[in-house]
Amino acid sequence: MKRIRQMIRPGGGLRLLGAVTGIFLVAVGIAYALPIYDLTSDDAKPQVLSNQARAGRDIYEAEGCVYCHTQQVRPVSNDLGLGPITKADARTGQNPSLLGMSRLGPDLSCVADRDAELSEEYLQNPRSVRPSSRMPSFGHLSSREASNLIEYLKTLSCGGGE
Amino acid sequence: MLSGSSDRAARSFLFPSIVWLLLGSTALLFAEAKLVSPGLLDVKAFTYPRLAAIASVSFQFGWLTLAGLAAIYYVLPRITGAPMRGETAGVAAGIIINICVLLGITLIMFGGSQGLQWAELPTYLIAPIVFALLLVASAVFRTIGARTEGDLYVSARFFGGAAIWGPLGLAAGHLNPFRDVPDSVAHLFSVNSTLLLWFSAIGVGALLYVVPRAAGSPLYSNRLANIGFWMFAIAAPLAGASRQIFGPSPAWLQTISVAASIALLAPVVAVVVNTFATVGDGWRKLDDNPSLRFFIAGTVVWALGVGVGVLQSMRSVARAVGLSEVSTMQIWLIIFGVSLWFMGLIVFCLPRLLGKRWVGSDRLTAHLWTTLTGIAVLVGSGLASALATQSAIHGGAVAGTPISFGDGFLGASSGDRMLRLSGLAGALLIVVGQWIFLRNTMRATTSGEPRPVEVVLGDEAVA
């Protein structure tokens, strides 16, 4: 009781607690809850992945591919040729979203349409296929894991093709 | 009157935090080395993404979180005139965080990355960290509630805010069921909250306590600091989506985030003005006051970090550098800025906590300049590389010959290798700097000359 009395006395910390919590909750409403409600209030069905592609997606996540590759195309000149612009209601059912924050390598939104050389050999030893590549080798992946990952990458299609 | 023995929790955070700093810097060095020579250290546990994740987790959840807790537990009793409540809970929080970070890094090394850049750690490790931070929040508000000082010093406001915003922001990003773009919105909100509302808020609170004492003059403007606090509280949580301008998040959210980013300039100006005006014409004090030098350097680096964030939120700038390494370097600038503040706090408080003097001020100077030069070279090279790469991508896209998949964006510009080598040199300097820091701390602990342990009388620290 003494602690509570201390807290609720004028300037006893409760006012500060109320103010910082209140401001934060308003911010959560504006920058978190409202946009998420806005984006999830339609009935769009998420894309369904095969078991193999789902396993490949888990490898994409666990290997940290998102550190170098994005999966979003923006309406800016730098993204010309990467594929159709990513829409807010894009439904791939991904958690985490894997949209990415920065690119050290190319965007992979439509990689299945763009690259015919998406191969196990490239994943195992990128420089044997493209000597200038800076992508790390993923030689530690088993053949099954590599083919699962490729299966997932093949689902990243925008319906076009080279 | 408080005795120095009430600083048990603050003391317990110091050494582990410095060890995480050294580990994070080393992981950053190897990650940079991978960008120069991708085939280096070609084993599963040390791929580029894993090293980058280890660096980010060590810096954020190891070094900055523990050093931030040390700042709260050291400063708060001194500005409230009340013994710090929840010392045992604080020590327990430190142990929980250390265990979670250690487990998290081990998991990342063996394929447990979460696919959440700047927020790696599985949910089952984030939940205990959030719990530990809520224990600290309880201690912070109980201490503020028991204060004997009349007016609440502005540092206590920053600590109170951080104590609530930090765990809630972290929970918002990780403990959510969302998918696709909504998950991305939650992630950006969480990254922004951790950087600004947790690390930066504690850093500013520590700065507003140490700088007046180190400079030997009162804070230039308490009112300015308070205005800065409320502007920070309002603007910082809304600025997260500015990292995804032109991305798939709602346009209205992007517009709000741009406005919030610009509004962040107000607290930055408040911090910069208060820091420099408090030192006033006492610049000669910098010569024999190493902690003040760290705080001045940290203020410049942090303000640059927030400033670059404001710039990249502008649509015209985002069009050119969005989703590039500029965003990565901007986050590192904020992390390094707050790191320099926390280093300054440790330089200030360690002798007062342990009753031992630092051994040789030239070693403290060597730590500062090695670290600062490393930061400048690493971030400068990263920004230059990002700009050159974006320019090459833009040229290719406009000419109808986009850079082909597989060649990678890295190396798209001819001078990129030199810039990468220079970034590697910067990261090496940062590691050397933190090695000096650890050695300095160990020397002070083992062979530092004795000095009286600080005794706190209300707001006056006597040592």
Interface residues (C-beta under 8 A of the other chain):
Chain A: R3 Q6 M7 R9 G11 G12 G13 L14 L16 L17 A19 V20 T21 I23 F24 A27 V28 I30 A31 Y32 L34 P35 I36 D38 L39 T40 P46 Y60 E61 A62 E63 G64 C65 V66 Y67 C68 T70 Q72 R74 P75 V76 S77 N78 D79 L80 G81 L82 T86 K87 A88 D89 A90 R91 T92 G93 Q94 N95 P96 S97 L98 L99 G100 M101 S102 R103 L104 G105 P106 V111 R114 D115 E117 Y122 P126 R127 V129 R130 S132 S133 R134 M135 P136 S137 F138 G139 H140
Chain B: K34 L35 P38 G39 D42 V43 K44 T47 Y48 P49 R50 A52 A53 I108 G111 G112 S113 Q114 G115 L116 Q117 W118 F141 R142 I144 G145 A146 R147 D151 L152 A156 R157 G160 G161 I164 W165 L168 A172 P177 F178 R179 D180 V181 P182 D183 S184 V185 A186 H187 L188 F189 V191 L197 A233 I234 P237 L238 G240 A241 R243 Q244 F246 G247 P248 S249 P250 L253 I256 S257 R319 A320 G322 L323 S324 E325 S327 T328 Q390 I393 H394 A397 V398 G400 P402 I403 F405 G406 D407 G408 F409 L410 G411
